[in-house]
């Protein structure tokens, strides 16, 4: 969109001719003239560059760029759980997710990481809009882009899942436990949305089971025998992280309260709390909160008041 004022035709001379292009974009970018915003954004870029360029070269560092995403790239659709838990290429999602990621191995890992990381950046920008650079200062977001997990994708699910409930199949077939957020539909008696979410998940799982039934039995055995319910450091779990069952109870209670009071921002919070392994990149899901709390988004999703019955 552009606006042109030709002053030559109006007698103002050539110097009066000016062109203002993309006024909406300029208005959005005005925030980055703020010194505080520029400073924090610069810090975020320095932090991200440090994570991507310096950290992998540190002596004794046992991780690397795209550490999480290599499991997506290397997964075997028929034997997804061959790698031991916690090692490189350890895949923990459902066989349906393994089938979805299987074509990734057709390209070199560096290209896959570039594509997957770019997809995560698109999610971040869509969720945070003009504040995207600021959110790079939030360490879970920077580390999420470094490791290339799926938490930013789950943040998008938390937002779009209200309008497109089938997207919740992504959470249910990957991290699984954030699916506790579907209690939102049950509490509000939005049975159609709940049915779509569960139906889509069941349909995808059924197709996957028809293709690789053995992988599903392996996944059930993996989930029941791994016992991974918290971040592991040197063979022991951090005692400060509550156990999964307690976090699920807290997440469910939060969802019930949010559904009854129409506070949609509780969904990404509950989804974060309910993650099967609550590690430093998990809170990247919280980038969904600003979008859910924005005035424009809330006004477009407001429930219209029930008209009063005419007096008789």
C-alpha positions as CSV (number, residue, x, y, z in Angstrom):
1,X,0.0,0.0,0.0
2,X,1.4,3.4,-0.9
3,X,0.2,7.0,-0.8
4,X,1.6,9.5,-3.3
5,X,1.2,13.3,-3.1
6,X,2.2,15.0,-6.4
7,X,2.7,18.6,-5.5
8,X,3.9,19.6,-9.0
9,X,0.3,19.3,-10.3
10,X,-1.0,21.5,-7.5
11,X,1.6,24.2,-8.0
12,X,3.8,23.1,-5.1
13,X,6.8,22.4,-7.3
14,X,8.9,19.2,-7.5
15,X,10.1,19.6,-3.9
16,X,6.6,19.0,-2.7
17,X,6.5,15.5,-4.3
18,X,6.8,12.8,-1.7
19,X,6.0,9.2,-1.5
20,X,5.0,7.4,1.7
21,X,5.1,3.7,1.2
22,X,3.8,1.0,3.6
23,X,2.6,3.4,6.4
24,X,1.3,0.4,8.5
25,X,4.7,-1.2,8.4
26,X,6.4,2.0,9.4
27,X,4.0,2.4,12.3
28,X,4.8,-1.1,13.5
29,X,8.5,-0.6,13.3
30,X,8.4,2.7,15.2
31,X,8.7,0.7,18.4
32,X,12.3,-0.3,17.5
33,X,13.3,3.4,17.8
34,X,12.9,3.0,21.5
35,X,16.5,2.7,23.0
36,X,15.3,0.1,25.6
37,X,13.8,-2.0,22.8
38,X,16.8,-1.7,20.6
39,X,19.1,-2.6,23.5
40,X,17.1,-5.7,24.4
41,X,16.8,-6.7,20.8
42,X,20.5,-6.3,20.3
43,X,21.1,-8.5,23.4
44,X,18.8,-11.1,22.0
45,X,20.8,-11.2,18.7
46,X,24.1,-11.4,20.5
47,X,22.8,-14.2,22.7
48,X,21.5,-16.1,19.7
49,X,24.8,-15.7,17.8
50,X,26.7,-16.9,20.9
51,X,24.5,-20.0,21.0
52,X,24.8,-20.7,17.3
53,X,28.5,-19.9,16.8
54,X,30.4,-19.9,20.0
55,X,28.8,-22.5,22.2
56,X,29.2,-25.5,19.8
57,X,33.0,-24.9,19.7
58,X,33.4,-24.9,23.5
59,X,35.6,-27.7,24.8
60,X,33.6,-30.5,26.4
61,X,30.3,-29.2,25.1
62,X,28.1,-32.3,24.3
63,X,25.4,-30.6,22.4
64,X,25.3,-28.8,19.0
65,X,23.1,-26.7,16.8
66,X,19.8,-28.5,16.2
67,X,20.4,-31.1,18.9
68,X,16.7,-31.9,19.3
69,X,15.8,-31.7,15.6
70,X,18.3,-34.4,14.7
71,X,15.9,-36.9,16.2
72,X,13.2,-35.6,13.8
73,X,15.6,-35.9,10.8
74,X,17.1,-39.3,11.7
75,X,13.9,-41.1,12.8
76,X,13.0,-44.4,11.3
77,X,9.2,-44.6,10.7
78,X,9.1,-48.3,11.5
79,X,11.6,-48.4,14.4
80,X,11.5,-44.9,15.9
81,X,12.6,-45.8,19.4
82,X,15.9,-47.6,18.7
83,X,18.1,-44.9,20.1
84,X,18.3,-44.8,24.0
85,X,16.4,-42.1,25.7
86,X,18.5,-38.9,26.2
87,X,21.0,-39.6,23.4
88,X,21.4,-38.1,20.0
89,X,18.6,-39.1,17.7
90,X,16.4,-40.3,20.6
91,X,12.8,-40.0,19.3
92,X,10.0,-39.8,21.9
93,X,6.9,-38.8,19.9
94,X,4.2,-41.1,18.5
95,X,4.6,-43.2,15.4
96,X,2.3,-40.8,13.6
97,X,4.9,-38.0,14.2
98,X,7.7,-40.4,13.1
99,X,5.9,-40.9,9.8
100,X,5.4,-37.2,9.3
101,X,9.1,-36.5,9.9
102,X,10.4,-39.6,7.9
103,X,10.8,-37.7,4.6
104,X,13.2,-35.3,6.3
105,X,16.1,-37.8,5.9
106,X,15.9,-37.3,2.1
107,X,17.9,-34.0,2.5
108,X,21.1,-33.3,4.4
109,X,20.7,-32.4,8.1
110,X,22.0,-28.9,7.7
111,X,19.2,-28.2,5.1
112,X,16.6,-29.7,7.3
113,X,17.7,-27.7,10.3
114,X,17.6,-24.5,8.2
115,X,14.1,-25.3,7.0
116,X,12.8,-26.4,10.4
117,X,14.4,-23.5,12.2
118,X,12.9,-21.1,9.6
119,X,9.5,-22.6,10.2
120,X,9.9,-22.0,14.0
121,X,10.9,-18.4,13.3
122,X,7.8,-17.9,11.2
123,X,5.8,-19.2,14.2
124,X,7.6,-16.8,16.5
125,X,7.0,-13.8,14.2
126,X,3.3,-14.6,13.7
127,X,2.7,-15.0,17.4
128,X,4.6,-11.9,18.6
129,X,4.5,-9.6,15.6
130,X,6.5,-6.5,16.1
131,X,7.9,-7.8,19.4
132,X,9.6,-10.8,17.8
133,X,13.1,-9.3,18.3
134,X,12.4,-8.6,21.9
135,X,11.3,-12.2,22.6
136,X,14.8,-13.4,21.4
137,X,16.0,-12.1,24.8
138,X,13.8,-14.7,26.5
139,X,16.3,-17.5,27.0
140,X,13.9,-20.4,26.3
141,X,13.1,-18.8,22.9
142,X,16.7,-18.4,21.9
143,X,17.5,-22.0,23.1
144,X,14.4,-23.2,21.3
145,X,15.8,-21.9,18.0
146,X,19.2,-23.3,18.9
147,X,18.0,-26.8,19.6
148,X,15.0,-26.6,17.2
149,X,12.4,-28.4,19.2
150,X,8.6,-28.0,18.7
151,X,7.6,-25.7,21.5
152,X,7.0,-22.6,19.3
153,X,4.8,-24.8,17.1
154,X,2.8,-25.8,20.2
155,X,2.5,-22.1,21.1
156,X,0.8,-21.6,17.7
157,X,-1.5,-24.6,18.4
158,X,-2.5,-22.9,21.7
159,X,-3.7,-19.9,19.7
160,X,-5.1,-21.4,16.6
161,X,-6.5,-24.4,18.4
162,X,-9.6,-22.4,19.5
163,X,-10.6,-21.9,15.9
164,X,-9.2,-25.1,14.4
165,X,-9.4,-27.8,17.2
166,X,-7.9,-30.4,14.9
167,X,-4.5,-28.8,15.4
168,X,-4.5,-30.2,18.9
169,X,-3.6,-33.5,17.3
170,X,-0.1,-32.1,17.0
171,X,0.2,-31.8,20.7
172,X,-1.5,-35.1,21.5
173,X,0.7,-37.0,19.0
174,X,4.0,-35.4,20.1
175,X,4.3,-34.3,23.7
176,X,0.9,-35.9,24.6
177,X,0.4,-34.4,28.1
178,X,-0.2,-30.8,27.0
179,X,-3.5,-32.3,25.7
180,X,-4.8,-31.7,29.2
181,X,-5.7,-28.2,27.7
182,X,-8.6,-29.9,25.9
183,X,-10.4,-29.7,29.2
184,X,-11.2,-26.1,28.0
185,X,-13.7,-27.4,25.6
186,X,-15.2,-29.9,28.1
187,X,-15.7,-27.3,30.8
188,X,-17.3,-24.9,28.4
189,X,-19.4,-27.7,26.8
190,X,-18.0,-27.0,23.4
191,X,-18.5,-30.7,22.5
192,X,-18.1,-30.1,18.7
193,X,-14.6,-28.6,19.2
194,X,-13.6,-31.4,21.6
195,X,-14.9,-34.0,19.2
196,X,-13.0,-32.5,16.3
197,X,-9.8,-32.5,18.3
198,X,-10.1,-36.1,19.5
199,X,-11.5,-37.3,16.2
200,X,-8.7,-35.8,14.1
201,X,-6.1,-37.3,16.5
202,X,-7.8,-40.7,16.3
203,X,-8.0,-40.6,12.5
204,X,-4.3,-39.8,12.2
205,X,-3.4,-42.4,14.7
206,X,-5.5,-45.0,12.8
207,X,-3.8,-44.3,9.5
208,X,-0.4,-44.5,11.2
209,X,-1.3,-47.8,12.9
210,X,-2.3,-49.3,9.6
211,X,1.1,-48.4,8.2
212,X,3.3,-49.3,11.1
213,X,1.4,-51.2,13.8
214,X,4.5,-52.5,15.5
215,X,5.8,-49.0,16.1
216,X,2.7,-48.2,18.2
217,X,3.3,-51.2,20.5
218,X,6.9,-50.1,20.8
219,X,5.8,-46.6,21.7
220,X,3.4,-47.8,24.5
221,X,6.3,-50.0,25.9
222,X,8.6,-47.0,25.6
223,X,6.2,-44.7,27.5
224,X,5.6,-47.2,30.3
225,X,9.2,-48.2,30.8
226,X,11.2,-45.0,30.3
227,X,9.9,-43.2,33.4
228,X,11.1,-39.9,32.1
229,X,9.0,-37.3,33.9
230,X,11.6,-34.6,34.5
231,X,14.9,-33.1,33.4
232,X,17.8,-35.4,34.0
233,X,21.2,-34.1,35.1
234,X,24.0,-36.6,35.8
235,X,21.6,-39.5,36.2
236,X,19.3,-37.8,38.8
237,X,16.2,-35.7,38.3
238,X,16.2,-32.1,39.6
239,X,14.3,-32.2,42.8
240,X,13.0,-28.6,42.3
241,X,10.8,-29.8,39.3
242,X,7.5,-31.2,40.6
243,X,6.6,-34.7,39.3
244,X,4.4,-35.0,36.2
245,X,1.3,-36.1,38.0
246,X,1.3,-33.1,40.2
247,X,1.9,-30.7,37.3
248,X,-0.9,-32.3,35.4
249,X,-3.3,-31.7,38.3
250,X,-2.1,-28.1,38.5
251,X,-2.5,-27.6,34.7
252,X,-6.0,-29.1,34.8
253,X,-7.1,-26.9,37.6
254,X,-5.7,-23.8,35.8
255,X,-7.6,-24.8,32.6
256,X,-10.9,-25.2,34.5
257,X,-10.5,-21.8,36.1
258,X,-9.5,-20.2,32.8
259,X,-12.4,-21.8,31.0
260,X,-14.9,-20.6,33.5
261,X,-13.6,-17.1,33.5
262,X,-12.9,-16.9,29.8
263,X,-9.1,-16.4,30.2
264,X,-7.6,-18.0,27.1
265,X,-4.1,-17.1,28.0
266,X,-4.1,-19.9,30.6
267,X,-3.9,-22.5,27.8
268,X,-0.2,-22.0,26.9
269,X,0.6,-21.7,30.7
270,X,-1.1,-25.0,31.4
271,X,0.4,-26.6,28.3
272,X,3.9,-25.6,29.6
273,X,3.2,-26.9,33.1
274,X,2.0,-30.2,31.7
275,X,5.0,-30.9,29.4
276,X,6.3,-34.4,30.1
277,X,9.8,-33.1,30.5
278,X,9.9,-29.6,31.8
279,X,13.2,-28.3,30.6
280,X,14.5,-24.8,29.9
281,X,13.1,-24.6,26.3
282,X,9.6,-25.6,27.4
283,X,8.6,-22.0,28.5
284,X,9.0,-21.0,24.8
285,X,5.3,-21.9,24.6
286,X,4.5,-18.8,26.6
287,X,5.1,-16.6,23.6
288,X,1.4,-17.4,22.8
289,X,0.2,-15.3,25.7
290,X,0.6,-11.8,24.2
291,X,-1.4,-12.9,21.1
292,X,-4.2,-14.4,23.3
293,X,-4.2,-11.2,25.4
294,X,-4.1,-8.7,22.6
295,X,-7.1,-6.5,22.3
296,X,-7.6,-7.1,18.5
297,X,-7.5,-10.9,19.0
298,X,-9.8,-10.9,22.0
299,X,-12.3,-8.6,20.2
300,X,-12.4,-10.8,17.2
301,X,-13.1,-13.9,19.4
302,X,-15.5,-12.3,21.8
303,X,-18.6,-14.2,22.6
304,X,-21.7,-12.1,21.6
305,X,-24.1,-11.4,24.4
306,X,-27.3,-13.4,24.5
307,X,-30.2,-11.2,23.4
308,X,-32.8,-10.6,26.1
309,X,-36.2,-12.1,25.5
310,X,-38.8,-9.4,24.5
311,X,-41.1,-8.3,27.3
312,X,-44.6,-9.6,27.1
